[in-house]
Amino acid sequence: MKFVSKDLKTDKENIYINTSASIDGALVKIGNLYYRVISGDNGENYLLEKIELNNPKIEIVEVKK
């Protein structure tokens, strides 16, 4: 997520992701917006596809690493 925070000029603390395993297909919350991550072949290239959630019931759990 360091690339996303750098590219979007936001702190990593403002980015929430639904997985710690695979990045491809992950859902990301930045502010009030949600995105699906489509990763490239080298790990540095990615596409954020903006999505809208229907009836979202989101529980944010912060994990320190």
TIMI-440813 format. One record per residue (C-alpha): z, y, x; residue number from 1; residue in three letters; chain. Coordinates in steps of 0.25 Angstrom, whole numbers, plus 5000, padded with zeros to 4 digits. Each point is the difference from the previous one (the first is absolute). Layout:
TIMI-440813
> z:y:x:pos:code:unit
> Z:Y:X:NUM:ala:A
...
//
This chain:
TIMI-440813
> z:y:x:pos:code:unit
> 5000:5000:5000:1:met:A
> 5001:5009:5012:2:lys:A
> 4985:5002:4999:3:phe:A
> 5001:5004:4985:4:val:A
> 5011:5010:5003:5:ser:A
> 4993:5006:5011:6:lys:A
> 4986:5001:4992:7:asp:A
> 5007:5006:4988:8:leu:A
> 5010:5009:5008:9:lys:A
> 5012:4994:4993:10:thr:A
> 5013:4994:5006:11:asp:A
> 5001:4985:4999:12:lys:A
> 5012:5002:4992:13:glu:A
> 4991:5005:4989:14:asn:A
> 4992:4987:4999:15:ile:A
> 5004:4988:4993:16:tyr:A
> 4993:4986:5000:17:ile:A
> 5002:4988:4992:18:asn:A
> 4999:4990:5012:19:thr:A
> 5004:4999:5014:20:ser:A
> 4990:4988:5003:21:ala:A
> 4986:5003:4998:22:ser:A
> 4994:5014:4999:23:ile:A
> 4987:4996:4993:24:asp:A
> 5002:5001:4985:25:gly:A
> 5013:5007:5001:26:ala:A
> 5005:5010:4990:27:leu:A
> 5004:5013:5006:28:val:A
> 5008:5012:4993:29:lys:A
> 4999:5014:5007:30:ile:A
> 5007:5010:4992:31:gly:A
> 4996:4998:4985:32:asn:A
> 4986:4993:5004:33:leu:A
> 4997:4985:5001:34:tyr:A
> 4990:4994:5009:35:tyr:A
> 4995:4986:5003:36:arg:A
> 4997:4998:5015:37:val:A
> 4987:4994:5005:38:ile:A
> 5001:4997:5015:39:ser:A
> 4989:5000:5010:40:gly:A
> 4997:4989:5010:41:asp:A
> 5007:5006:5012:42:asn:A
> 5014:5004:4993:43:gly:A
> 4998:5015:5002:44:glu:A
> 4989:5002:4990:45:asn:A
> 5004:5000:4985:46:tyr:A
> 4996:5006:4986:47:leu:A
> 5010:5005:4990:48:leu:A
> 4995:4997:4986:49:glu:A
> 5008:5009:4990:50:lys:A
> 5005:4992:4988:51:ile:A
> 5007:5003:4987:52:glu:A
> 5011:4991:4996:53:leu:A
> 5001:4997:4985:54:asn:A
> 5015:4999:4995:55:asn:A
> 5006:5000:5014:56:pro:A
> 5014:4996:5002:57:lys:A
> 5002:5002:5015:58:ile:A
> 5013:4998:5007:59:glu:A
> 5000:5006:5014:60:ile:A
> 5008:4992:5010:61:val:A
> 5002:5006:5013:62:glu:A
> 5000:4991:5012:63:val:A
> 5004:5005:5014:64:lys:A
> 4992:4994:5012:65:lys:A
//
